Amino acid sequence: MKVRELLENGIAGERVKRYSAVNIGYTDRNGLEQETQLNVAHRLDTEEGKTELEELFASLCEEFETTPDNVTYVTLVATDDSAESLIERGY
């Protein structure tokens, strides 16, 4: 599946605030399950947030040796009103 498809199905985790750290699971070219954590600066329940996460993951697909349609899950792991607060909490 793609990031957007999974976001459209709902965001697993706590109530969404402006800044979020998200775990994305995906299958690489060797068929192995991998995970990465990405931060976004727009609410994930908005079009801007969905687009930001989708484009960010797509921009890293070559490095991750995957394609945008090999995403297995998207999980919200932290969300806050400021990027600084996420960083202070280790995200």
C-alpha atoms as a printed R data frame, in Angstrom:
   type eleno elety resid chain resno      x      y      z
1  ATOM     1    CA   MET     A     1  0.000  0.000  0.000
2  ATOM     2    CA   LYS     A     2  0.976  3.638 -0.206
3  ATOM     3    CA   VAL     A     3  1.368  6.090  2.685
4  ATOM     4    CA   ARG     A     4 -1.745  8.021  1.657
5  ATOM     5    CA   GLU     A     5 -3.908  4.878  1.497
6  ATOM     6    CA   LEU     A     6 -2.934  3.950  5.039
7  ATOM     7    CA   LEU     A     7 -3.488  7.503  6.306
8  ATOM     8    CA   GLU     A     8 -6.925  7.552  4.683
9  ATOM     9    CA   ASN     A     9 -7.797  4.396  6.675
10 ATOM    10    CA   GLY     A    10 -7.086  6.285  9.904
11 ATOM    11    CA   ILE     A    11 -4.075  7.124 12.002
12 ATOM    12    CA   ALA     A    12 -3.177  4.656 14.730
13 ATOM    13    CA   GLY     A    13 -2.036  6.405 17.893
14 ATOM    14    CA   GLU     A    14 -2.992  9.413 19.946
15 ATOM    15    CA   ARG     A    15 -4.867 12.586 19.007
16 ATOM    16    CA   VAL     A    16 -3.014 14.388 16.211
17 ATOM    17    CA   LYS     A    17 -1.385 17.760 16.876
18 ATOM    18    CA   ARG     A    18  0.576 19.946 14.458
19 ATOM    19    CA   TYR     A    19  3.986 18.210 14.600
20 ATOM    20    CA   SER     A    20  4.249 14.425 14.532
21 ATOM    21    CA   ALA     A    21  6.768 11.595 14.543
22 ATOM    22    CA   VAL     A    22  5.549  8.654 12.488
23 ATOM    23    CA   ASN     A    23  6.862  5.105 12.120
24 ATOM    24    CA   ILE     A    24  6.534  3.740  8.604
25 ATOM    25    CA   GLY     A    25  6.932  0.044  7.954
26 ATOM    26    CA   TYR     A    26  7.839 -1.084  4.459
27 ATOM    27    CA   THR     A    27  9.212 -4.003  2.495
28 ATOM    28    CA   ASP     A    28 12.574 -3.453  0.817
29 ATOM    29    CA   ARG     A    29 13.712 -4.818 -2.570
30 ATOM    30    CA   ASN     A    30 14.973 -7.981 -0.868
31 ATOM    31    CA   GLY     A    31 11.548 -8.663  0.655
32 ATOM    32    CA   LEU     A    32 12.689 -7.764  4.174
33 ATOM    33    CA   GLU     A    33 10.471 -5.794  6.546
34 ATOM    34    CA   GLN     A    34 12.022 -2.462  7.506
35 ATOM    35    CA   GLU     A    35 10.954  0.550  9.562
36 ATOM    36    CA   THR     A    36 11.846  4.216  9.567
37 ATOM    37    CA   GLN     A    37 10.713  7.163 11.647
38 ATOM    38    CA   LEU     A    38  9.913 10.481  9.987
39 ATOM    39    CA   ASN     A    39  8.808 13.827 11.403
40 ATOM    40    CA   VAL     A    40  6.243 16.072  9.747
41 ATOM    41    CA   ALA     A    41  5.317 19.692 10.410
42 ATOM    42    CA   HIS     A    42  1.674 19.588  9.333
43 ATOM    43    CA   ARG     A    43 -1.240 17.829 11.007
44 ATOM    44    CA   LEU     A    44 -1.594 14.330  9.567
45 ATOM    45    CA   ASP     A    45 -5.360 14.661  9.486
46 ATOM    46    CA   THR     A    46 -5.051 17.456  6.886
47 ATOM    47    CA   GLU     A    47 -4.282 17.314  3.175
48 ATOM    48    CA   GLU     A    48 -1.016 19.200  3.782
49 ATOM    49    CA   GLY     A    49  0.142 16.671  6.360
50 ATOM    50    CA   LYS     A    50 -0.735 13.673  4.223
51 ATOM    51    CA   THR     A    51  1.052 15.186  1.231
52 ATOM    52    CA   GLU     A    52  4.111 16.093  3.323
53 ATOM    53    CA   LEU     A    53  4.519 12.551  4.666
54 ATOM    54    CA   GLU     A    54  3.799 10.966  1.293
55 ATOM    55    CA   GLU     A    55  6.373 13.149 -0.491
56 ATOM    56    CA   LEU     A    56  8.986 12.754  2.250
57 ATOM    57    CA   PHE     A    57  8.784  8.966  2.160
58 ATOM    58    CA   ALA     A    58  8.820  8.926 -1.653
59 ATOM    59    CA   SER     A    59 11.954 11.092 -1.662
60 ATOM    60    CA   LEU     A    60 13.745  8.471  0.468
61 ATOM    61    CA   CYS     A    61 12.627  5.353 -1.402
62 ATOM    62    CA   GLU     A    62 15.833  4.999 -3.416
63 ATOM    63    CA   GLU     A    63 17.945  5.196 -0.252
64 ATOM    64    CA   PHE     A    64 15.616  2.727  1.510
65 ATOM    65    CA   GLU     A    65 15.678  0.402 -1.535
66 ATOM    66    CA   THR     A    66 11.897  0.321 -1.787
67 ATOM    67    CA   THR     A    67  9.049  1.908 -3.721
68 ATOM    68    CA   PRO     A    68  6.212  4.157 -2.511
69 ATOM    69    CA   ASP     A    69  3.694  1.303 -2.808
70 ATOM    70    CA   ASN     A    70  5.543 -1.117 -0.483
71 ATOM    71    CA   VAL     A    71  4.369  0.514  2.775
72 ATOM    72    CA   THR     A    72  2.910 -1.943  5.294
73 ATOM    73    CA   TYR     A    73  1.917  0.406  8.136
74 ATOM    74    CA   VAL     A    74  1.952  4.000  9.345
75 ATOM    75    CA   THR     A    75  1.838  4.556 13.109
76 ATOM    76    CA   LEU     A    76  1.779  7.842 14.970
77 ATOM    77    CA   VAL     A    77  4.370  7.551 17.756
78 ATOM    78    CA   ALA     A    78  4.426 11.135 19.070
79 ATOM    79    CA   THR     A    79  2.603 14.369 18.381
80 ATOM    80    CA   ASP     A    80  2.968 17.850 19.822
81 ATOM    81    CA   ASP     A    81  2.278 21.512 19.225
82 ATOM    82    CA   SER     A    82  5.973 22.305 18.597
83 ATOM    83    CA   ALA     A    83  8.864 20.672 16.774
84 ATOM    84    CA   GLU     A    84 11.162 21.587 19.686
85 ATOM    85    CA   SER     A    85  9.044 19.577 22.100
86 ATOM    86    CA   LEU     A    86  9.253 16.500 19.863
87 ATOM    87    CA   ILE     A    87 13.033 16.880 19.671
88 ATOM    88    CA   GLU     A    88 13.327 17.297 23.445
89 ATOM    89    CA   ARG     A    89 11.364 14.054 23.839
90 ATOM    90    CA   GLY     A    90 13.769 12.240 21.498
91 ATOM    91    CA   TYR     A    91 11.780 12.263 18.246
